[in-house]
Amino acid sequence: VQLQASGGGLVQAGGSLRLSCAASGLTFSTYAMGWFRQAPGKEREFVTTISRGGGSTYYADSVKGRFTISRDNAKNTVYLQMNSLKAEDTAVYYCAAAQRGGIFTRSPFYDYWGQGTQVTVSS
């Protein structure tokens, strides 16, 4: 199983980025997907999650209204659209896959993790 995250980079505060996570080696449509992030010196934290069919999503309060998670099961890819970025969004962003129904905010529920992509927001 591989989860390949991409799309990170350097952006000014107020800007936007779109992250992608391409999955291989698994039946993508049977996995709930999530995004987590880890800033320097901090613990990894939950960002957002989406159910297997895409019908349910959940966001951390810190990103609600600014970030949008979506998925394309035909392309085995989950996306994270990030708008109105703030300096405090700076982190390495990880995608993760959970082979179960529902949506999950806690990392132990996830079976597979991507390698992470760096997002840096300059103020």
ZAVEX-291104 format. One record per residue: residue in three letters; x, y, z of N, C-alpha, C, O in turn. Coordinates in steps of 0.2 Angstrom, whole numbers, padded with zeros to 4 digits, always signed. Layout:
alaXYZXYZXYZXYZ;...
// end
This chain:
val+0004-0006+0000+0000+0000+0000+0004+0006+0000+0009+0007+0004;gln+0003+0011-0004+0006+0017-0004+0001+0023-0005-0004+0023-0008;leu+0003+0028-0001-0001+0034-0001+0004+0040-0002+0008+0041+0002;gln+0003+0043-0008+0008+0048-0010+0005+0055-0010+0001+0056-0014;ala+0007+0059-0005+0004+0065-0004+0008+0070-0009+0015+0070-0009;ser+0005+0075-0011+0009+0080-0015+0005+0087-0015-0001+0087-0013;gly+0008+0092-0018+0004+0098-0018+0006+0104-0013+0004+0109-0013;gly+0011+0102-0008+0013+0107-0004+0017+0112-0007+0020+0111-0012;gly+0019+0117-0003+0023+0122-0005+0023+0128-0001+0021+0128+0005;leu+0026+0133-0003+0026+0140+0001+0021+0144-0002+0021+0145-0008;val+0017+0147+0002+0012+0152+0000+0011+0157+0005+0013+0157+0011;gln+0009+0163+0003+0008+0169+0007+0002+0168+0011-0003+0165+0009;ala+0001+0171+0017-0005+0171+0021-0011+0174+0017-0010+0179+0013;gly-0016+0170+0017-0022+0172+0013-0023+0168+0007-0028+0168+0003;gly-0017+0165+0005-0017+0161-0001-0020+0154-0001-0023+0152+0004;ser-0020+0150-0006-0023+0144-0006-0018+0139-0009-0013+0140-0013;leu-0019+0132-0007-0015+0127-0010-0020+0121-0010-0025+0120-0006;arg-0019+0116-0015-0023+0110-0015-0018+0104-0014-0014+0103-0019;leu-0019+0100-0009-0015+0094-0008-0019+0088-0011-0025+0088-0012;ser-0015+0084-0014-0018+0077-0017-0014+0072-0013-0009+0072-0011;cys-0018+0066-0013-0015+0060-0010-0018+0054-0014-0023+0052-0014;ala-0013+0052-0018-0014+0046-0023-0013+0039-0019-0008+0038-0017;ala-0018+0035-0019-0017+0029-0016-0016+0023-0021-0019+0023-0026;ser-0012+0018-0019-0011+0012-0023-0010+0006-0019-0008+0007-0013;gly-0012+0000-0021-0011-0006-0018-0017-0007-0013-0016-0012-0009;leu-0022-0004-0013-0028-0005-0009-0034-0004-0013-0034+0000-0018;thr-0040-0006-0011-0046-0005-0014-0049+0002-0011-0052+0002-0005;phe-0047+0007-0014-0048+0014-0011-0055+0015-0009-0056+0019-0003;ser-0060+0013-0012-0067+0015-0010-0069+0011-0004-0075+0013-0001;thr-0065+0007-0001-0067+0004+0005-0063+0007+0011-0064+0004+0017;tyr-0060+0012+0010-0056+0016+0015-0059+0023+0016-0060+0027+0012;ala-0060+0024+0023-0061+0031+0025-0054+0034+0024-0049+0031+0025;met-0054+0041+0023-0047+0044+0022-0047+0050+0027-0052+0053+0028;gly-0041+0052+0029-0040+0058+0033-0034+0062+0031-0029+0059+0028;trp-0034+0068+0034-0028+0072+0033-0026+0074+0040-0031+0076+0044;phe-0020+0074+0042-0017+0076+0048-0011+0080+0047-0009+0081+0041;arg-0009+0084+0052-0003+0088+0051+0001+0089+0057-0001+0087+0063;gln+0007+0090+0056+0012+0091+0062+0016+0097+0061+0020+0097+0056;ala+0016+0101+0065+0020+0107+0065+0026+0106+0069+0026+0102+0073;pro+0032+0110+0068+0038+0109+0071+0037+0109+0079+0034+0114+0081;gly+0039+0104+0083+0039+0104+0090+0032+0103+0093+0031+0103+0099;lys+0027+0101+0088+0021+0099+0091+0019+0092+0089+0022+0089+0084;glu+0014+0090+0092+0011+0083+0091+0007+0084+0084+0004+0089+0082;arg+0007+0078+0081+0002+0077+0075-0005+0078+0077-0007+0076+0082;glu-0009+0082+0073-0015+0084+0075-0020+0082+0069-0018+0082+0063;phe-0026+0081+0070-0031+0079+0065-0033+0086+0062-0034+0091+0065;val-0034+0085+0055-0037+0091+0051-0044+0089+0048-0048+0093+0050;thr-0045+0084+0045-0051+0082+0042-0051+0075+0040-0046+0072+0039;thr-0058+0073+0039-0059+0066+0037-0065+0065+0032-0069+0070+0032;ile-0065+0060+0028-0070+0059+0023-0072+0052+0023-0067+0047+0023;ser-0078+0050+0023-0080+0043+0023-0079+0040+0016-0077+0043+0011;arg-0080+0033+0016-0078+0029+0010-0081+0032+0004-0078+0032-0002;gly-0088+0034+0004-0091+0036-0002-0091+0043-0003-0093+0046-0008;gly-0088+0047+0002-0088+0054+0002-0094+0058+0004-0094+0064+0004;gly-0099+0054+0007-0105+0058+0009-0104+0061+0016-0108+0065+0018;ser-0099+0059+0020-0098+0062+0027-0091+0065+0027-0086+0062+0025;thr-0091+0071+0030-0084+0074+0031-0085+0077+0038-0090+0078+0041;tyr-0079+0078+0041-0078+0081+0048-0072+0085+0048-0067+0083+0045;tyr-0072+0091+0051-0066+0096+0051-0064+0098+0058-0069+0098+0062;ala-0058+0099+0059-0056+0102+0065-0058+0109+0065-0059+0112+0060;asp-0060+0111+0071-0062+0118+0072-0057+0123+0069-0060+0128+0066;ser-0051+0122+0069-0046+0127+0067-0046+0128+0059-0043+0133+0057;val-0049+0123+0056-0049+0124+0048-0056+0124+0045-0057+0125+0039;lys-0061+0123+0049-0068+0123+0047-0069+0130+0043-0068+0135+0046;gly-0072+0129+0038-0074+0135+0034-0069+0137+0029-0070+0141+0025;arg-0063+0135+0030-0057+0136+0026-0054+0131+0021-0052+0132+0016;phe-0055+0125+0024-0052+0119+0021-0058+0114+0019-0063+0114+0022;thr-0057+0111+0013-0062+0106+0010-0059+0100+0008-0054+0100+0004;ile-0061+0094+0011-0059+0088+0009-0064+0085+0004-0070+0086+0004;ser-0061+0081-0001-0065+0078-0006-0061+0072-0009-0055+0071-0007;arg-0065+0068-0012-0061+0062-0015-0064+0060-0022-0070+0061-0023;asp-0060+0056-0026-0062+0054-0032-0060+0046-0032-0055+0045-0033;asn-0065+0042-0031-0064+0035-0030-0062+0032-0037-0058+0027-0037;ala-0064+0035-0042-0062+0032-0049-0054+0034-0050-0051+0030-0054;lys-0051+0039-0047-0044+0040-0047-0040+0038-0041-0034+0040-0041;asn-0043+0035-0036-0040+0033-0030-0036+0039-0027-0031+0038-0025;thr-0040+0045-0027-0036+0051-0024-0041+0054-0019-0047+0055-0021;val-0038+0057-0014-0041+0062-0010-0038+0068-0010-0032+0069-0011;tyr-0042+0074-0009-0039+0080-0010-0040+0084-0004-0045+0083+0000;leu-0036+0089-0003-0038+0094+0003-0037+0101+0000-0031+0103-0002;gln-0042+0105-0001-0042+0112-0004-0041+0116+0002-0045+0116+0007;met-0036+0120+0002-0035+0124+0008-0035+0132+0006-0031+0134+0002;asn-0039+0135+0009-0040+0143+0007-0039+0147+0013-0039+0144+0019;ser-0038+0153+0012-0037+0158+0017-0032+0155+0022-0033+0155+0028;leu-0026+0153+0020-0021+0150+0024-0018+0155+0029-0017+0161+0027;lys-0016+0153+0034-0013+0157+0040-0006+0154+0041-0005+0148+0040;ala-0002+0158+0045+0004+0156+0047+0004+0149+0051+0008+0145+0051;glu-0001+0149+0055-0002+0143+0060-0004+0137+0056-0004+0131+0059;asp-0005+0137+0050-0007+0131+0046+0000+0128+0043+0000+0122+0040;thr+0006+0131+0044+0012+0128+0042+0013+0122+0046+0013+0121+0052;ala+0015+0117+0042+0015+0110+0045+0017+0105+0039+0016+0107+0033;val+0019+0099+0041+0019+0093+0036+0012+0090+0037+0010+0089+0042;tyr+0009+0089+0031+0003+0087+0030+0003+0079+0028+0006+0078+0023;tyr-0001+0075+0032-0001+0068+0030-0008+0066+0028-0013+0068+0032;cys-0008+0061+0023-0014+0058+0022-0014+0051+0025-0009+0048+0026;ala-0020+0048+0027-0020+0042+0030-0027+0038+0028-0032+0042+0026;ala-0026+0032+0028-0032+0028+0026-0034+0023+0031-0030+0020+0035;ala-0041+0022+0032-0044+0018+0037-0049+0013+0034-0053+0015+0031;gln-0047+0007+0035-0052+0002+0031-0058+0000+0036-0058-0005+0039;arg-0062+0005+0036-0068+0004+0040-0073+0010+0038-0071+0015+0035;gly-0079+0008+0039-0085+0013+0038-0085+0019+0043-0082+0018+0048;gly-0087+0024+0041-0088+0030+0046-0082+0035+0044-0079+0035+0039;ile-0081+0040+0049-0076+0045+0049-0073+0045+0055-0076+0043+0061;phe-0066+0046+0055-0062+0045+0061-0057+0051+0062-0054+0054+0058;thr-0057+0054+0068-0053+0059+0070-0046+0057+0074-0042+0061+0074;arg-0046+0051+0076-0040+0049+0080-0036+0045+0075-0038+0040+0072;ser-0029+0046+0076-0024+0042+0072-0024+0035+0073-0023+0031+0068;pro-0025+0032+0078-0025+0025+0079-0030+0021+0075-0029+0015+0073;phe-0035+0024+0072-0040+0021+0068-0038+0020+0061-0041+0016+0057;tyr-0032+0023+0059-0030+0023+0052-0024+0018+0052-0020+0017+0056;asp-0025+0014+0046-0021+0008+0045-0014+0010+0041-0009+0007+0042;tyr-0015+0015+0036-0009+0017+0032-0008+0024+0032-0013+0028+0032;trp-0002+0026+0031+0000+0034+0031+0004+0035+0025+0008+0031+0023;gly+0003+0041+0023+0008+0044+0017+0014+0047+0020+0015+0047+0026;gln+0018+0049+0016+0025+0052+0018+0025+0059+0020+0030+0061+0023;gly+0020+0062+0019+0019+0069+0021+0021+0074+0015+0026+0073+0011;thr+0018+0080+0015+0020+0085+0011+0020+0092+0015+0016+0093+0019;gln+0026+0096+0014+0027+0102+0018+0022+0108+0015+0022+0109+0009;val+0019+0111+0020+0015+0117+0018+0018+0122+0023+0018+0122+0029;thr+0020+0128+0020+0023+0133+0023+0019+0140+0021+0019+0141+0015;val+0017+0143+0026+0013+0149+0025+0017+0155+0028+0018+0155+0034;ser+0019+0160+0024+0022+0165+0026+0018+0171+0028+0013+0172+0024;ser+0019+0174+0033+0015+0180+0036+0017+0187+0033+0014+0192+0035;
// end
